[in-house]
Amino acid sequence: MNTETASAINTLGHFCGMRDVERLDREALADRFGLDQADVFVLFGGSIVAGGDVLADAIRDRIARSFILVGGAGHTTETLQQTVHREYPEIRTEGLPEAEIFQQYLKHVHGCGADYLETESTNCGNNITCLLELIRRNRIPCRSIILCQDATMQRRMDAGFRRYAPEGVTVINYASYQAKVEAAGKTLVYADPIHGMWAVNRYVQLLMGEIPRLTDDGNGYGPKGRGFIAHVDIPGGVLDAFRALKSVYGEATRPANPRYASGRT
């Protein structure tokens, strides 16, 4: 059963954690999108710490012309605060929004930083609307954009951007990590270490919470439901994996926290 469960988790992880390029470098951007550089790279604060490492590499390689950190306080903020402070006690994280935590992390660990910070958004929906307002307010050229979010939420972030962004913008998805779960006796473990990674059960909970949100029906976030995101096609194999996990974990999905609601979650 653990092997089957691991396979189902990996199916959801692969679906949710979309990457439009296998690696994030200029050669890949040129091959896939005909771009030497993207106009904008955005890291969303819902990511684990590994997202900061991806952003640091992108800054060093000048993958984009402008770099933005997005995130106020949301359901992942406390975990990010604790993880960064535990690993780097000299970084003060208490009371800081996600974007500020990542900026401090970038400066302390990698010696670099983002060009712009958005610190008011509280969920995936207003992550996008606040980002677009920041881009408009600062007149940042944005005909192409790389979106980098926690792998559990990457597909929803893409659908949210497609719902609110102007037409004609090239969107490049690059989830901040790719996780593979495998069976180790009676437990499930990650095949490879990932910086700041969720506990396996928490990772599963986050993944399972995405499928009802992405499902375009009366209960989902798509056009047939709450209208927060663009339509998402969910393959039958992904739905089968979700049902299989429900038989193991029950209704262990992450509910939306009303504390961070703004009409878009």
N, C-alpha and C positions, 0 to 999 in steps of 0.2 A: 504493500500500500504506500509506503514512503516513496518508492521510486515513481509510482504513478502520481502521487501528490506533487513531488518535485517537478515532474514533467508539466503538470497543469499550471503550477506557479510560473514556470519558465515561459509557458505559452502566453500567460497574461502579461508577464514582464516584457516580453519581446513586443507585444502589441502596444502596450502603453508607453514603453520607453523608445519611441521612434527616433531613428537617426537617418537623415537623408544622405549622409556621406559616411563611409566607414571610418575615416579619420578626418580630423579637422586641420587641414593645411591648405595652402594656396593651390597646390596641384589638384587636390580633390575638388576645390571650388571651381577651378577652371574646367576640369573634366566634366563635372556634372552640371554646372550652372553657367559656364562661360564667364566667370568673374575672377578678376585678379584679387580683389578684396570685396568684402561685404561693406555696405555703408555703416551698419550698426550691429553690434553684438550685445545681447541682453542676457544676463544671468538673473534668474528669479530666486528670491530668498527662500522659497520652499525647498530648495535643494539641500542635500547633505553637504558636508564640507568638501567632498570631492569636486563639487561644482566650482569652488574657489580655485582649485588647482587647474581645472579646465580653462577658466577665465584667465588665470595667470599665464598659461601657455599661449592662449590666444592673443593676449596683450604683447607678449614677447615676440610672437611671430607676426604681429600686425595683421591679423586676420581680418580686422575691420578698421574703419576710419574713426569710429566712435564706440566707446564702451560704456554700458549702462548697467547699474545694479538696481533692481526693483524689489521692494518688500518692506512693509511696515511690521505689524504684529499680526500673527495668524496662528493656525493650529500647530505649525512646526517650529514656531519661534523659540519656545522654551527649550526644546531639545537642542536647537542650534546654539543657544546661549550656553547651555551646560556643556555641550561637547567641545566647543571652542575654548571655553575657560578651563575645562579640565585638562585639555592637551597643552594649552598655552596660558598658564595662570596670570601672566603679565598682561594679557588682553582683558580689559574690563568689558563685560558683555551685559551685565545686569541693567535692565531698563532700555537697552539699545534696540532699535528696529533691525530687521534682518539685513537690510542694505548696509547699514553702518557696521554691523558685525563683520560682514564679508569684506568691507573696505578696510577695517582694522586688521583683519586676517591677511589680506593681500599685502598691506604695507609691512606688517611684522614678519611674515613668513617669506614673501616673494619679492618684496621691495618694489612694488608697483601698486597701481590703483585705477579704479574706473574714472571716467570723465564726468559722469553724472550719476546722482543718486536720487531715487524716488523712495520716500519713506512713509507714505500715508496709506498705501493700499493694504488690504487685510485678507484678500482671497484671490483666487485665480481670475475671477471676472474683473475686479477693479485693478488687479495687476496690469491687465491689458489696457483698460480705459485710462488709468493714470499714466501708464507708459506713453500712450499715444498723445496725451495732453502735454507731457514733458517734451516729447519730440516736437510737437507743434509750437509750444511756448519758446523753446530754444532754437527753433528753425534748423533742426538737425536734418540734413539730407537723408532720406530713407527710402530708396528704391529697392533695397535688398536688406534683409535682416536675418540674423542668426538668433534663434530662440533656444535657450539652454535652461532646462528646468529639471527638477528631480525626475528620475525615470518613471516613477509611478504616475506623474501628472503631465508628462510631456505631450501626449496626444490631446488631452483636454486643453492644454495651453495653445496648441496649434489650432484647435477648433474655435477657441475663444478669439484668437487673433483673426482668424478668417471671418468671424462674425462681425467684428468691429473695425478692422483695418481698412484703409482706402484700397480701392482696386489697383492692380498693377504692381503691387509690392511683391518681390520674390521672397518667399519664406523658406528658410533653411532650418530644419529641426536637428538638434543635436543634444539628446538626453545626456545628463551630466555623468552617467555611468551606465554600464551594462552588467547586470548581475545574473549569475547562474547558480541555482540552488541544486544541491544533490543530497542523496540519502547517505547517512553515515550511521549504520546500524538502525536504531530506533529514532534517531533524530535527523533533522534537516540542517544542513550547513551550507555556507557559501563556498563555491569551488575556489574562489580567489579572494584575497582581502580587498576591501574597498574602503577608502578613507571616510570615516564617520558614518559607516553604513548602519541602517536600521537593524534592530534585532529581527530575526527571521519572521516571527509572528507578527510584529508590527508592519513589516514589509508586505506580508500577505494581506493584512487588514487594509492597508492603503490601496493595494492593487484591487482587491475585491470591492472596495468602495467606489472605484472608478467606473466599473461596468454599468451599474444602474444610472450613474450620472451621464455616461456617454450614450446610453440607449435612447434613441429618439422616439419616445412615447410620452404619454401624459405625465409620467412620473420623472422623466429625465430632464436634462438641461438643454436638449436640442430644440429645434423649431416647433415640434409637436408638443413640447412640454413647457418649460419655463423660459425658453428663448435666450438662454445665456450664451450658447455656443452654436456654431454651424453644425449641419448634419454630419454624423459620423457613421460610416458603415462598419458594423461589427461582424467579422466572419463567423461562420457557424462553429468552427473549431475553437474559437475564443469563448463563445457562449457555452460550448460543451465543457471546456476547462473550468469556467466559472461555476457551472452546476456541479461539477465534480468536487470542487473545493468547498462549495456550500454543504455537501454531504459530509465533509470532514470537519469543517470549521463552523458550520451553522451560519447564522446571520452575522458573521464577524466583520461586517463592513464598517468603514468609518462614517458615522453620521455627520452631516453638516453642523458646525457649531454656531448657534445663533449669535454668539458673542462677536463673531467676525463677519456677520452678514451685512450686506449693503444693497441687497436686491440682486446681487450677482455673486455666486459662490463657486 
